């Protein structure tokens, strides 16, 4: 009974930045192909943060 691991609890996995070959624009939320370096709708670069700096 010294084993504290739970066999029923799945490991948490970080959500990938894109799934199924697509990535969502952080500005307009358009679903772009994985090959696109910038959004096809608003020309924002892939991975651009919308967080405002103080």
C-alpha positions in Angstrom: 0.0 0.0 0.0 3.0 2.3 -0.2 2.3 3.1 -3.9 0.7 6.5 -4.2 0.4 6.5 -8.0 -3.1 6.4 -9.3 -3.5 4.0 -12.3 -6.8 5.6 -13.3 -5.5 9.1 -13.6 -4.2 10.0 -17.1 -1.1 12.1 -17.5 -1.7 15.7 -18.4 -0.4 16.6 -21.8 0.2 20.2 -23.0 -2.1 21.2 -25.8 -0.2 21.6 -29.0 -0.1 25.0 -30.6 -1.8 23.5 -33.6 -3.7 20.3 -34.2 -4.6 18.4 -37.3 -2.3 20.6 -39.4 -3.9 23.9 -38.5 -3.4 26.8 -36.1 -5.9 29.4 -34.9 -5.0 33.0 -35.3 -4.8 34.7 -31.8 -6.3 37.9 -33.2 -9.1 37.0 -35.6 -9.3 33.2 -34.7 -9.2 32.2 -38.4 -8.0 28.6 -38.8 -4.8 28.7 -40.9 -2.9 25.8 -42.4 0.2 24.7 -40.5 2.5 25.8 -43.3 1.3 29.4 -43.1 3.7 31.8 -41.3 1.0 34.5 -41.0 -2.7 34.6 -40.9 -4.4 34.4 -44.3 -7.1 36.8 -43.1 -5.4 39.5 -41.0 -1.7 39.0 -41.8 -0.7 38.6 -38.1 2.4 36.4 -37.7 1.9 32.9 -36.3 2.4 32.9 -32.5 1.8 36.6 -32.0 0.5 37.3 -28.6 -2.6 39.5 -28.0 -1.5 40.3 -24.4 -1.2 44.0 -23.8 2.0 45.2 -22.2 1.7 47.5 -19.3 
